[in-house]
């Protein structure tokens, strides 16, 4: 701390003289000159909000929310509305969890640190890999971090990151942001009938490749059948094999470690959160070989001075708050509270409940596809593959018109092509699925 602070926060470490020198260095007179805020949205000291009682405020909020369209969502593609048990809200809303930030002080954070350790342990069991961090921001961020990890640990002659041509736009965009400041280059490889085209991948992977990314299940809900072959291709060219998945799917699919995956990324908030369309929980698991290269927080277990089990954030010398520009990542926090919710949801289900949830995703998707396929003007599923949770259907009429008519009847689906829609059963009750089939029959005529 330098000098005195007559105004402003006493925790701001800069004196007036220091601030003046910084402003002079960047060529502006005031801190306000650093920002270009339109006059129409500048804060003038008044919010312009009339004072209301609590009852009036609640009535107003209810009336605003009441204008929302009440849709049954069958959207999927990374957003799954599984039912979250009420105990998750009740436990996660305890003040000691809501007020916690990064648990730098283990002596006052043992409960939260233990919960995060359990979350990590869950991912280790599901993936078969030895190390899992206690979360990334979301699946896209985890993918970006996997790419930069690959560049650090792989000694190849090039910088190519191979991704499927069906990669979600949001994940592709985030990956592009990550590689923009590196030598990495993104290249697509083809898919065939929803899954990896092995011949096409083999044509593109080479000594200049540092990473091969695949997903199981894929964005279209198909189960990837060639994971071992993909892992062998990557290993043969000394490329990192990164696999995208999620905890629900992993409870019934092949363990990534068993098919040669070096890193597993994805969205763990399929458990613990309702569909949020933005906020997520990026999972990141890898082998112990890359322990000191893992981005984000790691919770470790040790013993205190009285030989009691104790938890703490460990190997922090990897992180930017210590190593600055030499850190493995610029991730400076994590989704600890969301990871807590995921761990609570998983614990409430137990191993058998996780498997049951995933298996119902397989059988219910198959059943709905068969029912839609019986309708005139509909073929479902399009891909001759096994599916989990979701599938693509082809419609004779324009897909956009079908989706619009379904929305009028209270159902939301994805339009992914001129005559292709995608349908997801996760979190949708049997009664609403029956109503959806009836509505689809009307609009598909």
C-alpha angles and dihedrals in degrees: 000000000000131000127333128307113216091171136023129023118338087217095063104104098210127092123214089257092052092049091049091053091050093049090049091050092056094041104246133114102218138020089246089064088067091069132063103205116165112243091236092065101034115119109246097185096271126086094198092220118138116234113253136180119248091257092050091047093051091048091051093048092048091052092050093047089046089067090065116107110251103224133169102228120220093166111119118157091133098331114095125175101206115169110264113212114242091237088070091061093043095050099036091050092063109123095238088062099039094050096046120108125180106334099237092145104063092181090070099029106055095122095052093041091052091051090052090048089054089050090052090047090053091056092045090055094046097046101034089226119126102229132050125168123222092256150300126230094264143324094281092053090049090053091050091050090050090056094052090045089053091054091052098047104033118079102201134140094249146034106232122144112197119209132170118263089238094060111140113262093235093052092046091050093050091047089052090053090052095050094043091089095044140060091256120123126198119223128177126227122200130259127211122211090343097310136084115294097224095195091050092048092048090054091055105038114087146141089293092060118102099176141021117198125197135162134226112215095025125226088266094054097254121138112240109237101187104057096126091050091048090050091049091050091051093046092048089060096039091247124145112252108219119187126197118212142123137238097259095051092042091059090073106018128082113289108255091228089059093058096046101264114163095190134019120203133171145108115306093182090087077097122051100017134071117231104300106169097215112019113078144145118249115214119208123182129165144158124285089251088078098041094124092045097054113120122225132017127337124194115209133188126228140140130272127224090280094051093253120142110264135183129214143161103266141197090022092161085085091064134092096237087068108023098033110191092004093061122118089241143003091229102127102179139010144217094269096153092049090047087052090054092048091052091048093050092048092048091050090053096043123199094297092047092051091052092046092051091051095044091051087054088058099045097040093049090050092048094049092047090053092050093050091045088059090061121095112258096017133103117189133212102017093195118067092223142104111272138201124201097336146032142180121252128195118222127195092219121065108287093224091057091049091050092048092051091047090051090055087056093050104265132113124204134166122258107211101163144006090277101011130096130175123222128194128193099192111128094358115126122234090246092056091047089055089051090047092054090050091050092047091052089055097049097040095060 
